[in-house]
Structure formats: C-alpha cells, structure tokens
Amino acid sequence: MPKLKTRRAAAKRFRPTGSGKKIFRRKAFKNHLLMHKSSEQKRRRLDNIALVHESDAENVRLMMPYM
C-alpha cells in the first residue's frame, strides 16, 4: 500500500487539539483591510483560535491522513 500524501495547504491551516479528537483553525478576516475594523473586533473576536465544525472535520481529516 503506498503512502498517502498530505495536502500541504491544509497542513498549514489546521492542527489537532491535544487529544487529537478535534481540529483547530484560525479565524478569517484578520489579514488585511484592518483599519475599519474596531480594536475590540480584531482583539476579541478574531484573535481566538476556533474549532473546525464537526460537519467539516471529516473533509479536513481526508486532506491530512496522518494527523
């Protein structure tokens, strides 16, 4: 059986939690056009690491077979 390749784009964006059962992701909308966003939005709402929704987690696991 050949080795499975990891999708490099997914490897840069997702990582497992400590238990390995869930997957972390970064929140969107904090890369550019930040001047019109409030400091509270940038700091409180966009800084936090979020969890990938259960319905999307299976697709992420298929992209990263050895996670």
MMTF fields as JSON, N, C-alpha, C and O atoms, coordinates in Angstrom:
{
  "mmtfVersion": "1.0.0",
  "mmtfProducer": "UNKNOWN",
  "numBonds": 267,
  "numAtoms": 268,
  "numGroups": 67,
  "numChains": 1,
  "numModels": 1,
  "chainsPerModel": [1],
  "groupsPerChain": [67],
  "chainIdList": ["A"],
  "bondAtomList": [4, 2, 8, 6, 12, 10, 16, 14, 20, 18, 24, 22, 28, 26, 32, 30, 36, 34, 40, 38, 44, 42, 48, 46, 52, 50, 56, 54, 60, 58, 64, 62, 68, 66, 72, 70, 76, 74, 80, 78, 84, 82, 88, 86, 92, 90, 96, 94, 100, 98, 104, 102, 108, 106, 112, 110, 116, 114, 120, 118, 124, 122, 128, 126, 132, 130, 136, 134, 140, 138, 144, 142, 148, 146, 152, 150, 156, 154, 160, 158, 164, 162, 168, 166, 172, 170, 176, 174, 180, 178, 184, 182, 188, 186, 192, 190, 196, 194, 200, 198, 204, 202, 208, 206, 212, 210, 216, 214, 220, 218, 224, 222, 228, 226, 232, 230, 236, 234, 240, 238, 244, 242, 248, 246, 252, 250, 256, 254, 260, 258, 264, 262],
  "bondOrderList": [1, 1, 1, 1, 1, 1, 1, 1, 1, 1, 1, 1, 1, 1, 1, 1, 1, 1, 1, 1, 1, 1, 1, 1, 1, 1, 1, 1, 1, 1, 1, 1, 1, 1, 1, 1, 1, 1, 1, 1, 1, 1, 1, 1, 1, 1, 1, 1, 1, 1, 1, 1, 1, 1, 1, 1, 1, 1, 1, 1, 1, 1, 1, 1, 1, 1],
  "groupList": [{"groupName": "MET", "atomNameList": ["N", "CA", "C", "O"], "elementList": ["N", "C", "C", "O"], "formalChargeList": [0, 0, 0, 0], "bondAtomList": [1, 0, 2, 1, 3, 2], "bondOrderList": [1, 1, 2], "singleLetterCode": "M", "chemCompType": "L-PEPTIDE LINKING"}, {"groupName": "PRO", "atomNameList": ["N", "CA", "C", "O"], "elementList": ["N", "C", "C", "O"], "formalChargeList": [0, 0, 0, 0], "bondAtomList": [1, 0, 2, 1, 3, 2], "bondOrderList": [1, 1, 2], "singleLetterCode": "P", "chemCompType": "L-PEPTIDE LINKING"}, {"groupName": "LYS", "atomNameList": ["N", "CA", "C", "O"], "elementList": ["N", "C", "C", "O"], "formalChargeList": [0, 0, 0, 0], "bondAtomList": [1, 0, 2, 1, 3, 2], "bondOrderList": [1, 1, 2], "singleLetterCode": "K", "chemCompType": "L-PEPTIDE LINKING"}, {"groupName": "LEU", "atomNameList": ["N", "CA", "C", "O"], "elementList": ["N", "C", "C", "O"], "formalChargeList": [0, 0, 0, 0], "bondAtomList": [1, 0, 2, 1, 3, 2], "bondOrderList": [1, 1, 2], "singleLetterCode": "L", "chemCompType": "L-PEPTIDE LINKING"}, {"groupName": "THR", "atomNameList": ["N", "CA", "C", "O"], "elementList": ["N", "C", "C", "O"], "formalChargeList": [0, 0, 0, 0], "bondAtomList": [1, 0, 2, 1, 3, 2], "bondOrderList": [1, 1, 2], "singleLetterCode": "T", "chemCompType": "L-PEPTIDE LINKING"}, {"groupName": "ARG", "atomNameList": ["N", "CA", "C", "O"], "elementList": ["N", "C", "C", "O"], "formalChargeList": [0, 0, 0, 0], "bondAtomList": [1, 0, 2, 1, 3, 2], "bondOrderList": [1, 1, 2], "singleLetterCode": "R", "chemCompType": "L-PEPTIDE LINKING"}, {"groupName": "ALA", "atomNameList": ["N", "CA", "C", "O"], "elementList": ["N", "C", "C", "O"], "formalChargeList": [0, 0, 0, 0], "bondAtomList": [1, 0, 2, 1, 3, 2], "bondOrderList": [1, 1, 2], "singleLetterCode": "A", "chemCompType": "L-PEPTIDE LINKING"}, {"groupName": "PHE", "atomNameList": ["N", "CA", "C", "O"], "elementList": ["N", "C", "C", "O"], "formalChargeList": [0, 0, 0, 0], "bondAtomList": [1, 0, 2, 1, 3, 2], "bondOrderList": [1, 1, 2], "singleLetterCode": "F", "chemCompType": "L-PEPTIDE LINKING"}, {"groupName": "GLY", "atomNameList": ["N", "CA", "C", "O"], "elementList": ["N", "C", "C", "O"], "formalChargeList": [0, 0, 0, 0], "bondAtomList": [1, 0, 2, 1, 3, 2], "bondOrderList": [1, 1, 2], "singleLetterCode": "G", "chemCompType": "PEPTIDE LINKING"}, {"groupName": "SER", "atomNameList": ["N", "CA", "C", "O"], "elementList": ["N", "C", "C", "O"], "formalChargeList": [0, 0, 0, 0], "bondAtomList": [1, 0, 2, 1, 3, 2], "bondOrderList": [1, 1, 2], "singleLetterCode": "S", "chemCompType": "L-PEPTIDE LINKING"}, {"groupName": "ILE", "atomNameList": ["N", "CA", "C", "O"], "elementList": ["N", "C", "C", "O"], "formalChargeList": [0, 0, 0, 0], "bondAtomList": [1, 0, 2, 1, 3, 2], "bondOrderList": [1, 1, 2], "singleLetterCode": "I", "chemCompType": "L-PEPTIDE LINKING"}, {"groupName": "ASN", "atomNameList": ["N", "CA", "C", "O"], "elementList": ["N", "C", "C", "O"], "formalChargeList": [0, 0, 0, 0], "bondAtomList": [1, 0, 2, 1, 3, 2], "bondOrderList": [1, 1, 2], "singleLetterCode": "N", "chemCompType": "L-PEPTIDE LINKING"}, {"groupName": "HIS", "atomNameList": ["N", "CA", "C", "O"], "elementList": ["N", "C", "C", "O"], "formalChargeList": [0, 0, 0, 0], "bondAtomList": [1, 0, 2, 1, 3, 2], "bondOrderList": [1, 1, 2], "singleLetterCode": "H", "chemCompType": "L-PEPTIDE LINKING"}, {"groupName": "GLU", "atomNameList": ["N", "CA", "C", "O"], "elementList": ["N", "C", "C", "O"], "formalChargeList": [0, 0, 0, 0], "bondAtomList": [1, 0, 2, 1, 3, 2], "bondOrderList": [1, 1, 2], "singleLetterCode": "E", "chemCompType": "L-PEPTIDE LINKING"}, {"groupName": "GLN", "atomNameList": ["N", "CA", "C", "O"], "elementList": ["N", "C", "C", "O"], "formalChargeList": [0, 0, 0, 0], "bondAtomList": [1, 0, 2, 1, 3, 2], "bondOrderList": [1, 1, 2], "singleLetterCode": "Q", "chemCompType": "L-PEPTIDE LINKING"}, {"groupName": "ASP", "atomNameList": ["N", "CA", "C", "O"], "elementList": ["N", "C", "C", "O"], "formalChargeList": [0, 0, 0, 0], "bondAtomList": [1, 0, 2, 1, 3, 2], "bondOrderList": [1, 1, 2], "singleLetterCode": "D", "chemCompType": "L-PEPTIDE LINKING"}, {"groupName": "VAL", "atomNameList": ["N", "CA", "C", "O"], "elementList": ["N", "C", "C", "O"], "formalChargeList": [0, 0, 0, 0], "bondAtomList": [1, 0, 2, 1, 3, 2], "bondOrderList": [1, 1, 2], "singleLetterCode": "V", "chemCompType": "L-PEPTIDE LINKING"}, {"groupName": "TYR", "atomNameList": ["N", "CA", "C", "O"], "elementList": ["N", "C", "C", "O"], "formalChargeList": [0, 0, 0, 0], "bondAtomList": [1, 0, 2, 1, 3, 2], "bondOrderList": [1, 1, 2], "singleLetterCode": "Y", "chemCompType": "L-PEPTIDE LINKING"}],
  "groupTypeList": [0, 1, 2, 3, 2, 4, 5, 5, 6, 6, 6, 2, 5, 7, 5, 1, 4, 8, 9, 8, 2, 2, 10, 7, 5, 5, 2, 6, 7, 2, 11, 12, 3, 3, 0, 12, 2, 9, 9, 13, 14, 2, 5, 5, 5, 3, 15, 11, 10, 6, 3, 16, 12, 13, 9, 15, 6, 13, 11, 16, 5, 3, 0, 0, 1, 17, 0],
  "groupIdList": [1, 2, 3, 4, 5, 6, 7, 8, 9, 10, 11, 12, 13, 14, 15, 16, 17, 18, 19, 20, 21, 22, 23, 24, 25, 26, 27, 28, 29, 30, 31, 32, 33, 34, 35, 36, 37, 38, 39, 40, 41, 42, 43, 44, 45, 46, 47, 48, 49, 50, 51, 52, 53, 54, 55, 56, 57, 58, 59, 60, 61, 62, 63, 64, 65, 66, 67],
  "secStructList": [7, 7, 7, 7, 7, 7, 7, 2, 2, 2, 2, 2, 2, 7, 3, 3, 7, 1, 1, 1, 1, 1, 3, 3, 3, 7, 7, 1, 1, 7, 1, 1, 7, 7, 6, 6, 1, 7, 2, 2, 0, 0, 0, 0, 0, 1, 1, 1, 7, 3, 3, 7, 7, 2, 2, 2, 2, 2, 2, 2, 2, 2, 2, 7, 6, 6, 7],
  "xCoordList": [0.85, 0.0, 0.889, 1.746, 0.708, 1.56, 1.2, 0.102, 2.17, 1.921, 0.945, 0.918, 0.144, -0.805, -0.171, 0.542, -0.427, 0.134, -0.79, -2.015, -0.16, -0.877, -1.034, -0.097, -2.213, -2.407, -1.693, -2.058, -0.676, 0.166, -0.618, -0.336, -1.579, -2.375, -3.139, -3.256, -3.656, -4.389, -3.437, -3.785, -2.243, -1.269, -0.862, -0.53, -0.886, -0.514, -1.658, -1.423, -2.878, -4.039, -4.667, -5.335, -4.475, -5.158, -4.158, -3.09, -4.53, -3.736, -4.674, -5.72, -4.311, -5.209, -5.124, -4.136, -6.156, -6.12, -5.234, -4.716, -5.066, -4.194, -4.636, -3.804, -5.938, -6.444, -6.442, -6.476, -6.402, -6.434, -7.832, -7.992, -8.844, -10.211, -10.833, -11.712, -10.388, -10.925, -9.796, -8.625, -10.161, -9.184, -9.293, -10.388, -8.14, -8.075, -8.006, -7.533, -8.488, -8.33, -8.218, -8.615, -7.67, -7.64, -8.931, -9.594, -9.283, -10.469, -10.113, -8.981, -11.093, -10.891, -10.985, -11.342, -10.664, -10.854, -9.88, -10.212, -8.683, -7.702, -6.385, -5.328, -6.434, -5.21, -5.005, -3.881, -6.035, -5.873, -7.197, -8.186, -7.2, -8.365, -8.749, -9.922, -7.754, -7.984, -8.303, -8.725, -8.101, -8.258, -9.7, -9.926, -10.67, -12.059, -12.649, -13.783, -11.912, -12.402, -11.989, -10.885, -12.871, -12.581, -11.508, -11.298, -10.835, -9.814, -10.425, -9.814, -11.64, -12.306, -12.56, -12.347, -13.013, -13.271, -11.987, -11.966, -10.915, -9.654, -9.089, -8.564, -9.202, -8.568, -9.417, -8.903, -10.691, -11.521, -12.11, -12.084, -12.643, -13.392, -12.529, -12.816, -11.466, -10.698, -9.399, -8.82, -8.934, -7.686, -7.858, -6.931, -9.029, -9.23, -9.084, -9.516, -8.473, -8.41, -9.744, -10.256, -10.297, -11.609, -11.461, -10.401, -12.516, -12.555, -13.278, -14.243, -12.807, -13.477, -14.794, -14.84, -15.845, -17.163, -17.141, -16.415, -17.933, -17.932, -18.26, -17.735, -19.135, -19.505, -18.353, -18.331, -17.403, -16.255, -15.022, -14.077, -15.024, -13.832, -13.456, -12.271, -14.429, -14.129, -13.362, -12.442, -13.723, -13.002, -11.569, -10.655, -11.366, -10.009, -9.189, -8.016, -9.781, -9.044, -8.675, -7.641, -9.503, -9.161, -7.981, -7.18, -7.876, -6.754, -5.458, -4.369, -5.579, -4.399, -4.486, -4.89, -4.119, -4.348, -3.533, -3.914, -2.433, -1.584, -1.702, -0.852, -2.757, -2.934, -3.403, -3.614],
  "yCoordList": [-1.187, 0.0, 1.242, 1.376, 2.142, 3.338, 4.311, 4.289, 5.162, 6.206, 7.228, 7.467, 7.827, 8.85, 10.221, 10.47, 11.096, 12.437, 13.356, 13.269, 14.236, 15.264, 16.482, 16.874, 17.081, 18.333, 19.428, 19.738, 20.009, 20.972, 22.223, 22.805, 22.638, 23.809, 23.561, 24.455, 22.352, 22.02, 21.908, 22.298, 21.377, 21.219, 22.572, 22.672, 23.608, 24.942, 25.621, 26.584, 25.148, 25.836, 25.15, 25.808, 23.857, 23.111, 22.35, 21.956, 22.149, 21.289, 20.641, 21.202, 19.481, 18.792, 19.387, 20.027, 19.169, 19.539, 18.546, 17.603, 18.755, 17.884, 16.44, 15.534, 16.213, 14.842, 14.253, 13.033, 15.12, 14.656, 14.414, 13.998, 14.668, 14.378, 15.521, 15.298, 16.742, 17.906, 18.618, 18.278, 19.62, 20.294, 21.797, 22.36, 22.445, 23.891, 24.538, 23.939, 25.774, 26.598, 28.049, 28.402, 28.89, 30.325, 30.942, 30.394, 32.07, 32.767, 33.621, 34.081, 33.821, 34.588, 36.089, 36.5, 36.9, 38.346, 39.1, 40.183, 38.557, 39.323, 39.466, 39.563, 39.48, 39.605, 40.993, 41.496, 41.611, 42.942, 43.674, 43.118, 44.943, 45.827, 45.926, 45.813, 46.136, 46.131, 47.516, 47.637, 48.557, 49.914, 50.202, 50.897, 49.682, 49.999, 49.044, 49.239, 48.03, 47.103, 47.625, 48.144, 47.488, 48.02, 47.172, 46.007, 47.795, 47.076, 45.897, 44.835, 46.098, 45.011, 43.826, 42.674, 44.12, 43.026, 42.28, 41.049, 43.018, 42.379, 41.593, 40.494, 42.164, 41.544, 40.404, 39.313, 40.651, 39.66, 38.604, 37.411, 39.06, 38.121, 37.394, 36.245, 38.036, 37.438, 36.781, 35.977, 37.11, 36.517, 35.067, 34.267, 34.73, 33.41, 32.306, 32.444, 31.218, 30.04, 29.323, 29.143, 28.921, 28.282, 26.797, 26.342, 26.064, 24.646, 24.466, 25.171, 23.529, 23.191, 22.511, 21.646, 22.883, 22.299, 20.804, 20.362, 20.043, 18.581, 18.153, 17.152, 18.918, 18.553, 18.758, 18.126, 19.625, 19.867, 19.068, 18.938, 18.541, 17.872, 16.644, 16.358, 15.929, 14.731, 15.093, 14.371, 16.199, 16.632, 17.023, 16.741, 17.667, 18.04, 16.79, 16.727, 15.807, 14.577, 13.814, 13.148, 13.906, 13.271, 13.974, 13.336, 15.281, 16.023, 15.767, 15.913, 15.382, 15.165, 13.771, 13.634, 12.743, 11.383, 10.985, 10.05, 11.667, 11.277, 12.214, 12.195, 13.047, 13.984, 13.244, 13.857],
  "zCoordList": [0.0, 0.0, 0.0, 0.874, -0.949, -0.989, 0.124, 0.68, 0.422, 1.402, 0.826, -0.381, 1.71, 1.29, 1.453, 2.424, 0.514, 0.596, 1.388, 1.307, 2.154, 2.883, 1.995, 1.299, 2.015, 1.285, 2.059, 3.193, 1.444, 2.143, 2.55, 3.597, 1.755, 2.119, 3.414, 4.252, 3.576, 4.794, 5.985, 7.1, 5.75, 6.837, 7.407, 8.589, 6.582, 7.053, 7.797, 8.527, 7.632, 8.198, 9.398, 10.195, 9.547, 10.602, 11.457, 10.99, 12.731, 13.605, 14.613, 14.939, 15.1, 16.037, 17.441, 17.799, 18.213, 19.624, 20.363, 19.765, 21.632, 22.418, 22.408, 22.341, 22.475, 22.472, 21.067, 20.903, 20.048, 18.67, 18.132, 16.984, 18.947, 18.51, 17.729, 16.896, 17.988, 17.286, 16.565, 16.732, 15.755, 14.908, 15.114, 15.095, 15.312, 15.432, 14.06, 13.094, 13.992, 12.791, 13.233, 14.343, 12.35, 12.596, 12.102, 11.221, 12.665, 12.197, 10.986, 10.841, 10.129, 8.904, 9.183, 10.287, 8.175, 8.165, 9.059, 9.541, 9.295, 10.068, 9.318, 9.941, 7.998, 7.22, 6.632, 6.634, 6.142, 5.551, 5.686, 6.163, 5.256, 5.436, 6.916, 7.273, 7.76, 9.202, 9.765, 10.915, 8.957, 9.5, 9.917, 10.907, 9.18, 9.523, 10.551, 10.988, 10.94, 11.968, 13.332, 13.499, 14.3, 15.626, 16.307, 15.969, 17.279, 18.037, 18.779, 18.894, 19.281, 20.004, 19.079, 19.456, 17.875, 16.929, 16.613, 16.611, 16.345, 15.991, 17.162, 16.99, 18.348, 19.504, 20.084, 20.329, 20.299, 20.996, 20.071, 20.373, 18.942, 18.112, 17.111, 16.773, 16.62, 15.537, 16.007, 15.276, 17.21, 17.698, 18.109, 17.985, 18.592, 19.178, 18.141, 16.997, 18.56, 17.701, 17.825, 18.93, 16.714, 16.702, 16.392, 15.962, 16.612, 16.272, 14.947, 14.652, 14.162, 12.91, 13.246, 14.121, 12.573, 12.819, 12.499, 11.609, 13.224, 13.057, 11.634, 11.145, 10.964, 9.605, 8.623, 7.567, 8.948, 8.077, 8.494, 7.716, 9.697, 10.219, 9.387, 9.218, 8.875, 8.089, 6.822, 6.436, 6.167, 4.984, 5.314, 4.539, 6.452, 6.853, 7.132, 6.763, 7.769, 8.064, 6.788, 6.745, 5.762, 4.488, 3.824, 3.141, 4.022, 3.453, 4.206, 3.65, 5.481, 6.325, 6.937, 8.092, 6.196, 6.664, 7.9, 8.604, 8.174, 9.3, 10.481, 11.371, 10.509, 11.609, 12.84, 13.887]
}
